[in-house]
Amino acid sequence: KAAYSSARHQGLRQAYARMLGRHPFTAWRKSVLRLPGGVQAETNELVAGDRRARLIFLNVAMLSGRNVRMPQLWDEPGAVAQSLVAKGSPCTK
């Protein structure tokens, strides 16, 4: 699952690189965005002249314990979703 998530991230990076006129396999700057409560998000940034793209991956699992899915995070107060760190991510949790 972590490798699948990583591959999806790579596909997004490639698409955005092309939109910025760069080669699909251009290296992106990856970092960790620290959010309240100890939550980490992965950020990827690519600069091409005066244009830039910044992707933020929250790494929310598609299905969490007790069958929690993404829509429930908005619809049900107190719903909790697990995260799934992508392979090769700078995030540790």
Secondary structure by P-SEA (a helix, b strand, c coil): caaaaaaaaaaaaaaaaaaaccccccbbbbbbbbcccbbbbbbbbbbccccbbbbbbccccccccccccaaaaaccccbbbbbbbcccccccc
